[in-house]
């Protein structure tokens, strides 16, 4: 049974009324959420929120194997098993970053009864027709080479290369966004050059369940985004009580 390694599980009050599961991006791990969670847990209004982090397959402390495909099917199966193991009785919010947004959106699309709401920070939003352009192919290879420059291991890293092809640059991602039935908030930076943010306003028009918040920041979960997350969780928490 595929399962993710849980790296963080905490509720300030010990009496959770809402569970937030954080899903990280490609070539990353759950440590991405350390600073955001330090900020969020510092908000008294969120003391009854249970925050949970997992490392995705092939990342951090989770399973890494040449027998895995590192595609949506496996990551979603592992995420489902891991969430079920939490045995939470509270409403569930998925908070994804970058590729983690794509996995979170797919999960919400296929597990509608499990997810109350989505918070997607810096989600890649490529329209299906963009995948046929030379610019898209060049962008994908440029990102791959940039990561290899940072760490040569990514040249042959199975998880990274398969996730890049099968998840990040999957032409069906946009259609998943358009049919989401759970309330979804997209938070993205105006200076983010990775996610095709120019497509987000059009996506919001297509799906009334999606709300977008633009900040001055870039691709990471920086200080420009922390304060935007707090009122979203406060509202969800109040609705859950």
C-alpha positions as CSV (number, residue, x, y, z in Angstrom):
1,X,0.0,0.0,0.0
2,X,1.5,3.3,-1.0
3,X,1.7,5.8,1.8
4,X,3.5,9.1,2.4
5,X,5.8,9.9,5.4
6,X,4.2,12.3,7.7
7,X,6.7,15.0,8.9
8,X,4.4,17.3,10.8
9,X,1.1,17.0,12.7
10,X,0.2,19.6,15.3
11,X,-2.7,21.6,16.6
12,X,-2.0,24.5,19.0
13,X,-5.0,23.9,21.2
14,X,-5.0,20.1,20.9
15,X,-8.7,20.3,20.0
16,X,-8.8,20.4,16.2
17,X,-11.9,21.7,14.4
18,X,-10.3,21.9,11.0
19,X,-7.5,19.9,9.4
20,X,-5.1,21.4,6.8
21,X,-2.9,19.1,4.8
22,X,0.0,20.7,3.1
23,X,1.2,19.3,-0.3
24,X,4.6,20.5,-1.6
25,X,5.9,21.0,-5.1
26,X,8.4,19.3,-7.4
27,X,12.1,19.0,-6.4
28,X,11.0,20.0,-2.9
29,X,9.8,18.5,0.4
30,X,7.5,19.4,3.3
31,X,10.1,21.6,4.8
32,X,8.8,24.2,2.4
33,X,5.9,24.8,4.9
34,X,8.0,25.4,8.0
35,X,8.0,29.2,7.8
36,X,4.4,29.5,6.6
37,X,3.2,27.2,9.4
38,X,5.2,29.1,12.0
39,X,3.3,32.2,10.9
40,X,-0.1,30.6,10.7
41,X,0.2,28.9,14.1
42,X,1.1,32.2,15.6
43,X,-2.4,33.5,14.8
44,X,-4.6,33.0,17.9
45,X,-7.6,32.7,15.7
46,X,-6.2,29.5,14.1
47,X,-5.4,27.7,17.4
48,X,-8.0,25.0,16.6
49,X,-6.5,24.2,13.2
50,X,-4.6,20.9,12.8
51,X,-1.7,21.3,10.4
52,X,-0.3,18.2,8.7
53,X,2.6,17.9,6.3
54,X,3.7,14.9,4.2
55,X,6.6,14.3,1.9
56,X,5.4,13.2,-1.5
57,X,6.6,9.9,-3.0
58,X,10.2,10.3,-4.1
59,X,10.8,13.3,-1.9
60,X,12.2,14.0,1.6
61,X,11.6,11.0,3.8
62,X,9.0,9.2,1.7
63,X,9.5,6.1,-0.5
64,X,11.9,6.4,-3.4
65,X,12.0,3.5,-5.8
66,X,12.8,2.8,-9.5
67,X,9.6,0.7,-9.5
68,X,7.4,3.8,-9.0
69,X,6.1,5.9,-11.9
70,X,5.7,9.1,-9.8
71,X,2.5,10.0,-11.7
72,X,-0.9,11.3,-10.6
73,X,-2.2,7.8,-9.9
74,X,0.5,6.9,-7.4
75,X,0.7,10.2,-5.7
76,X,-3.1,10.4,-5.2
77,X,-3.3,6.8,-3.9
78,X,-0.5,7.5,-1.4
79,X,-2.1,10.8,-0.4
80,X,-5.5,9.2,0.1
81,X,-4.0,6.4,2.3
82,X,-2.1,8.9,4.3
83,X,-5.1,11.2,4.9
84,X,-7.2,8.2,5.9
85,X,-4.5,7.2,8.4
86,X,-5.0,10.6,10.1
87,X,-8.5,9.4,11.2
88,X,-9.6,13.0,11.3
89,X,-13.2,13.8,12.1
90,X,-12.9,17.5,11.1
91,X,-13.4,19.1,7.7
92,X,-10.3,18.8,5.4
93,X,-8.5,21.6,3.5
94,X,-5.7,20.9,1.1
95,X,-3.1,23.6,0.8
96,X,-0.8,23.0,-2.1
97,X,2.3,24.8,-3.4
98,X,3.4,24.7,-7.1
99,X,3.1,21.0,-8.2
100,X,1.3,20.3,-4.9
101,X,-1.5,22.5,-6.2
102,X,-2.0,20.1,-9.2
103,X,-2.1,17.1,-7.0
104,X,-4.4,18.8,-4.5
105,X,-6.8,19.8,-7.3
106,X,-6.8,16.3,-8.8
107,X,-7.5,14.9,-5.3
108,X,-10.4,17.3,-4.8
109,X,-11.8,16.4,-8.2
110,X,-11.7,12.7,-7.5
111,X,-12.4,12.7,-3.8
112,X,-15.1,15.4,-3.6
113,X,-16.6,14.1,-0.3
114,X,-13.3,14.2,1.5
115,X,-12.3,17.8,0.7
116,X,-14.0,20.9,2.0
117,X,-11.9,23.5,0.3
118,X,-8.6,24.2,-1.5
119,X,-5.9,26.8,-1.1
120,X,-3.5,26.8,-4.1
121,X,-0.4,28.8,-3.7
122,X,1.5,29.5,-7.0
123,X,-0.3,26.8,-9.1
124,X,0.9,26.2,-12.7
125,X,-2.0,27.2,-14.9
126,X,-1.2,26.2,-18.5
127,X,-4.1,26.0,-21.1
128,X,-4.2,22.7,-23.1
129,X,-3.4,24.4,-26.4
130,X,-0.2,25.9,-25.0
131,X,1.3,22.4,-24.8
132,X,1.7,22.3,-28.6
133,X,3.8,25.5,-28.8
134,X,7.6,25.4,-29.1
135,X,7.7,28.0,-26.3
136,X,6.2,25.5,-23.8
137,X,8.7,22.8,-24.8
138,X,11.5,25.3,-24.4
139,X,10.2,26.4,-21.0
140,X,10.0,22.8,-19.8
141,X,13.5,22.0,-20.9
142,X,14.8,25.3,-19.5
143,X,13.3,24.5,-16.1
144,X,14.8,21.1,-16.2
145,X,18.3,22.4,-17.0
146,X,18.0,25.0,-14.3
147,X,17.3,22.3,-11.7
148,X,20.2,20.2,-13.0
149,X,22.4,23.3,-12.7
150,X,21.4,23.6,-9.0
151,X,21.9,19.9,-8.4
152,X,23.3,17.4,-11.1
153,X,21.2,14.6,-9.5
154,X,18.1,15.9,-11.3
155,X,19.5,14.8,-14.6
156,X,18.7,11.2,-13.8
157,X,16.3,11.6,-10.8
158,X,13.3,9.4,-11.7
159,X,10.9,11.2,-9.4
160,X,11.8,14.7,-10.7
161,X,11.8,13.8,-14.4
162,X,8.6,11.7,-14.2
163,X,6.7,14.4,-12.2
164,X,7.8,17.0,-14.7
165,X,6.4,15.1,-17.6
166,X,3.4,13.3,-16.1
167,X,2.2,15.9,-13.5
168,X,3.5,19.4,-14.1
169,X,3.2,19.3,-17.9
170,X,0.1,17.3,-18.1
171,X,-2.2,18.9,-20.6
172,X,-5.4,17.8,-18.7
173,X,-4.5,20.0,-15.6
174,X,-6.4,23.0,-16.8
175,X,-9.6,21.1,-17.4
176,X,-9.4,19.7,-13.8
177,X,-9.3,23.3,-12.5
178,X,-12.4,24.3,-14.6
179,X,-14.5,21.5,-13.1
180,X,-13.6,21.9,-9.4
181,X,-16.7,21.9,-7.3
182,X,-15.1,22.8,-4.0
183,X,-14.4,26.5,-3.1
184,X,-10.8,27.2,-4.2
185,X,-8.6,30.1,-3.5
186,X,-5.6,30.7,-5.8
187,X,-2.8,32.9,-4.3
188,X,-0.1,33.9,-6.7
189,X,2.7,36.4,-7.1
190,X,2.6,39.1,-9.8
191,X,6.4,38.5,-10.3
192,X,6.0,34.7,-10.7
193,X,7.5,33.7,-14.0
194,X,6.9,30.0,-13.7
195,X,3.1,29.5,-13.4
196,X,1.6,31.3,-16.4
197,X,-0.3,33.7,-14.1
198,X,-1.8,35.4,-17.1
199,X,-4.2,32.5,-17.5
200,X,-5.6,32.8,-14.0
201,X,-8.2,35.6,-14.6
202,X,-9.7,33.6,-17.4
203,X,-9.8,30.5,-15.2
204,X,-11.7,32.5,-12.5
205,X,-14.3,33.5,-15.1
206,X,-14.8,29.9,-16.2
207,X,-15.2,28.4,-12.7
208,X,-17.2,30.5,-10.1
209,X,-15.8,28.3,-7.4
210,X,-12.4,29.8,-7.9
211,X,-11.2,33.0,-6.3
212,X,-7.8,34.5,-7.1
213,X,-5.6,36.8,-4.9
214,X,-2.5,38.4,-6.5
215,X,0.4,39.5,-4.4
216,X,3.6,41.3,-5.3
217,X,5.7,38.2,-4.8
218,X,7.4,35.5,-6.8
219,X,6.9,31.7,-6.8
220,X,7.6,30.7,-3.2
221,X,5.3,30.8,-0.2
222,X,6.7,34.1,1.1
223,X,5.7,36.8,3.5
224,X,3.5,38.4,0.8
225,X,1.3,35.3,0.9
226,X,1.1,34.4,4.7
227,X,-1.4,37.1,5.6
228,X,-3.7,36.1,2.7
229,X,-4.0,32.6,4.1
230,X,-5.1,33.5,7.6
231,X,-8.6,35.0,6.8
232,X,-9.3,32.1,4.4
233,X,-8.7,29.6,7.2
234,X,-10.6,31.8,9.7
235,X,-13.7,31.8,7.5
236,X,-13.5,28.0,6.9
237,X,-13.0,27.4,10.6
238,X,-16.0,29.5,11.5
239,X,-18.1,27.7,8.9
240,X,-17.0,24.4,10.3
241,X,-18.0,25.2,13.9
